[in-house]
Amino acid sequence: MFDSLRKRLPGKWGDVPTTVPVVRLQGAIGMASPLRPGLSLASVAPLLDKAFSFDGPAVALIVNSPGGSPVQSRLIHDRIRQLAGEKKKDVLVFVEDVAASGGYMLAIAGDEIVADENSIVGSIGVVSSGFGFSEAISKLGIERRVYTAGENKAILDPFRPEREEDIVHLKALQQEVHESFIALVRRRRGDVLTDAPDLFSGLFWTGTTSRDLGLIDRIGDIRSTLRERFGDKVRMRLVGGQRSLFARRQGVGVEIGAGLTRGWADEAIGALEQRALWARYGL
């Protein structure tokens, strides 16, 4: 009789199921705009604050990102770890299609990383890409005019021939960022990582192989994992951004408003860049 009554009581006196807030981290990182959903600390921080304010033992993050800005990736990662420490909560990460490059940096903010066996994980490296148009503008009869104060201000200008010293400088920057990325991965995953020689080469793997390499902890899905941890009655509460009166939400905290007509060329180029990021992983 007492057990039956306890189930009807509110709050701590009753049989209240555990609620786990869920934040979806979806899209390229550092490439958000009004017309292109993506991830940045500005768009994610309010959702993380809300999720970590829930009364419960853990926060779940669903990661589906091909990477992007190393700075925004690190800022989001660090904010997650700061909140986890302040609120004393476990962070459970669930990888969907891909957690690669900066997307993997988000994933290692978790205390446990769970992925599908066919998820794409890894790509611990740094890449810079672009195009060179120096010969094209010459054939078109276009004269490039650049005036700088500082001899290296126009470094890596795509309308001028490459200079060896520019490439050396860029590679040095990439190496520094790469080493920082590797150090973070070792700090978060060092006790389970294997010594595979190509672990930090920029390669990426399926969820199954990533588990064997120590990049993730287990194969599974969010519903099964949470039920296993917190019981069959566990509740998942998706934490989303606020909707404005004249816009609909896309991705995380990014809104598309009616009547936005400026910057279509930039948006188109940005969309191609995002498409190229996803395409690297066959998605």
Secondary structure by P-SEA (a helix, b strand, c coil): caaaaaaacccccccccbbbbbbbbccccccccccbbbbcccccaaaaaaaaaccccbbbbbbbcccccaaaaaaaaaaaaaaaaaabbbbbbbbccccccaaaaaaacccbbbbcccbbbbccbbbbbbcccaaaaaaacbbbbbbbcccccccccccccccaaaaaaaaaaaaaaaaaaaaaaaaaccccccccccccccccccaaaaaaaccccccccaaaaaaaaccccbbbbbbbbbbcccccccccccccccccccaaaaaaaaaaaaaaaaaaacc
